[in-house]
Structures are given as structure tokens and as C-alpha cells.
Amino acid sequence: MQFADILGQDTAIHIIKQAIRNHHVAHAYLFSGPEGVGKRAVATAMAQFLNCSNPNLQDPDSCGHCPSCIQAKAGSQPDILYLAPDDMGSIKIEPVRNLISRLSLQSYESVYKIAIIDDAHTMTTEAANALLKTLEEPADNTVFILVSSQFQNLPETILSRCQQVVFQPLALPVLKELLVRLH
């Protein structure tokens, strides 16, 4: 997934690209907004860009063709870690501990280790507290991207350690374009 593939979130993407251009990539982001507006897609595009071997730095985006980009598209890039709710609809402490353990290891082949936590608002209190220590003292070149449609359900201690990027509902012309692309 490349930034260029994403429709309707120009402001959010602009904020991320500015951080990249200015060499101010934060250690933790919270992508918040309504369900289904592209937060996960932008998180994936950002992770792909940060680990791209041949990125376009003028208009920040990944090349889409290097081995890291191909692995990221397939969901198998070893330095991009994903965490999502279990079948019960929550993220419990053990998967968070496993994620933290994996993040503490040296990168396999990339500059960054990136953790994308989908539906972060479903973390149990214990899971959020386990994550908090790592958010307070992240390892070098580690980036967390928390994705949430209900960010108000996250503990204030987590919110205060993340740079929030707000995603807007998709405009009707964008929805029409997405429907055209599906056919």
C-alpha cells in the first residue's frame, strides 16, 4: 500500500509526509476517526515507506517494488508487526507482551521496527499498562501506530504519549470513486 493509492485522507497523509520530510517521525501515533475511512491503509503505507529500500523523498512514498515493499504488501515484512483484537474482541496482555518482546529484538532488514495496533481501544487495562512502559521509553527506530475509531476509550496515559492524526469521514465523491475502483 502506497500513500498514492489512498483516497480521501489528504490532510492526514500531508501531516505524516511533513513529519517524514522534516525528519520528525514520532515514536507513537494514534490514527483516530470513523471506522472504514482508511486509517489502517495509511498505517500500512507509512510502515511500508519507513522501511522502503528506495523511497521517493521528494513526495514521500514507498517505491512499491523493493523486497521490503513487496513483503509489506503481502503482510510478511518481518519488521512490521501487527496486533489486532482476538476472537473475543479484545487485545489482552499476553499478545502485547509478545509484541514488546519482538520489538526489543534487532531489526531483521529494515531501519525501523513498526508496530501497528488495530482497534487499539479494545486493549484491556492490563494490556494498555504493559504497553505504556514501552511507549514511555521506546527503543530507537521503533514506531507505534495505534488505530482506533473509539480513541476516547484509551487510557489518558496512552493518549498523552501519542501524536494524534485525525481522519475525516469520506466525502461522497471519494466514496463514488472507491465504488468505481471496486468494479
N, C-alpha and C positions, 0 to 999 in steps of 0.2 A: 504494500500500500504506500503510495506516494502522496504528498500534500496535493499535488496537481490533480489527483483522482477524486478529491473530496469537494463536494458542492455544499454551498450554503453556510459555511463557517469561516468566512474570510477574516472576520475580526479575531477570532480565537487563533487561527493559523498565523495571522500577522503578529500577534503577541509572541507566539512561540518562535517565529522566524526572527523577530527583533532580538530576542534573548540569545539566539544562536549567533546572529551577526555580531552582537556586542560581546560575545564570549561570556555571557551571564546566564548559563543554563543552571537553573536552581537544582538543588538536590531532591526536592519533592514538589510535585504539582498535584492539585486537585482539579480535575476536569469535571465541572458540575453543569447540570442543565437537564432539560426534559429527556426522557427515555427515547432512544431511536433517532437522535439528531446528529450523530457522527462522533461522539466522544471517544468511543473505542477505536474507531478508524483513525482519528487524529493521534491517539496514543500510539497506535501501531506505526503510523507514518513517522512520528517523532522518533520512536525507538529505532526504526529502520534507518532513518537519516543519521542518527548519532553513531551508528555502527557501520555505516556505509564506507567502503574502501575508496570510493571515487565520487564523493558528494559534489553537487553543484553548490558552490559557496556564494555565488552572486545572488541567486534567488534560492535560498536554502531548500534543497530537496535531495533525496537519495537518487542514485543513478538508476536503480531498479534492475541492474544487470550483474553486479559483482556477486561473488559467492555469498557474502553476508546478506545482501538484499534478497537473493533467491531463497536462502534459508528463512529469512524473516517472513517472506510471503507465504512460505509453507508452514510457518509456525514452529520451525525446528532450529532457529538460531539459538545456540547454547547460552548466549549472554543476554537474551531477552527472556525473562521469566514471567509467567502468567499465574495469577491466583484468582479464583472465582468461587462463588458460594458452592457448597456441597448440595447433595440431593435434598437436604432438609432446608435449604435456602439460607444458610449462614456460613460465615467463614470463622472457623474455630481456631483455637490457639496452636494446635499441632501443625497444621499447614503453614501458619505464619512463622513458627519456629523453624520449620524446614526451609522456607523461603529465606529467612535471615541467615541460616547456615549456608545455603547455596550462594548467597550474596557475599559471604565472607571469604569465599574461595577466589583465587586469582581468575581473571577473565580467561576464557579459552582462546579467543582470537580477536577480540574487539577492544576498543578503548574503554567503552562503558559497559557496566552491568546495569541492566534496566529491569525494574520490577513493575509490571502493570497489574494493579489490583482492581479487578472489575467488581462493580456493585460493592464498593468499599464500605458503604453504610450497613452492610449485613455482618460486619465483623462483631463478634461477641466482645464484651467488655474486656475479657481476658486476652483475646487476640489483639485488640486495639492497644492494650497496655504493653503487650510484648513487642508490638511494632514501634511503639513510642520511643523506646530507648535507642533503637536503630535510627529513627528519624532525627533524634536529638544529636547523635554522633555518627553520621553516615560515613562509610568508607569512601576514600577518594574514588572519583569517577563512577559513583553509584547514583542512579536517578530513580526515584519512585514516581509513578503516575497512578494516582488513585482516581478511579472513575466512579461517579455517583450521580444518580438522579434524585437522591434524598440526602444531600450533604448535611443538612441540619440534624440528621440522626448520628453524625460522627461526633466523638468527644471533642470538646473545645481544644484540648491539648494536642490532638491530631491536626485540627484545622489551623491552629496557630503556627504550625511548622510547615505548612504547605503554601505554595503560591497558587492562588485560585485563578483558574481560567474559566470564565462563564460562557457556556454555549447557549445560543438562542434557538427558539423554535424555527423550523424550516419554513421559509416563505412559500406561498402557493406556486410560483413559477419554478422554484427549485424542486418541489415535490413532483410537478409535472415532468421536469427533465429526468428525475430519477425513475419515474414510471416508464418514460420513453426508453431509457437505457436498459430497463429490465426486459423489454420486448425485443 
